């Protein structure tokens, strides 16, 4: 389909050259423009280039994660016309890339909401992927003039933030919730917008859990510099300086909370993430204390201190995964935090006091 045909599909050849969705001319993922009666729409590639993949790697490791986004607006895949489906997504570029790479061979429109660079699931919980933004974005882009139908396909994980009937009431567009995974979107559309139970099932596989660990490790590493700085200052005054053994104990607790707990999540007893992290952290601390030979009267103060601090650290780090998993709800996260955070704080402070006293008196 040529640009002219796309423009004149309704019989009106008065194409506008005004840009509906602004983009950086250096963005290699934009390959062309389609001119419509309301303005020009960028056409995006379904193939991810090196820069896209590098960007994904960087945000997985927490580099530029809070500013990895595209401009909200409307984009085109292939050569869509007035009858082509409209998919709705977030302006977090990692989410956008995950969607567009699954749309090869399709002709469709993508309506991107301003979610402040947050993914669909988290943005729905925060309200940025929601009714008001959908209504506003339809108005700004002139979507009702670009397509002749009145149907929007929203990701299932965005449902908590959207009032479908209110969207229809204010815009005339009905809302259909698509599959959980972007890879199923083609099948969903081809089957007349019907989703199988498999498409509706939210999974949290070991791979899904592992891709979340790098950013948590980096975050923990940044905080650790402060911890190490404090320990360095303390070593100037204490009788028993904190050394390599303490570093190993601390690092093990960090890895337990950020890597081992997510990996073994389904197998760890209990529901609360803090409990799961604490349990593995306790096993790590106990094993390390036993290996170090601290289970003797002269080292009990040290042993108890670490049994209070290390599991609490693992519990706190493990609790960071509550907002990324299918194992809990928003209300469940709030409830867990109200109980776990005070207990973690008390245990940590008590353990640090014991360790400090032991280091001074040793």
Secondary structure by P-SEA (a helix, b strand, c coil): ccaaaaaaccccccccccccbbbbccccccccccccccbbbbbbbccccaaaaaaaaaaaaccccccccccbbbbbcccccccbbbbbbccaaaaaaaaccccccccbbbbbcccccccaaaaaaaccccaaaaaaaaaaaccccccccbbbbbbcccccccaaaaaaacccbbbbbccccccaaaaaaaaccccccccccccccaaaaaaacaaaaaaaaaaaaaaaaaaaaaaacccccccaaaaaaaaaaaaaacccccccccccccccaaaaaaaaaaaaaaaaaaaacccccccaaaaaaaaacaaaaaaaaaaccccccccccaaaaaaaaaccaaaaaaaaaaaaaaaaaaaaac
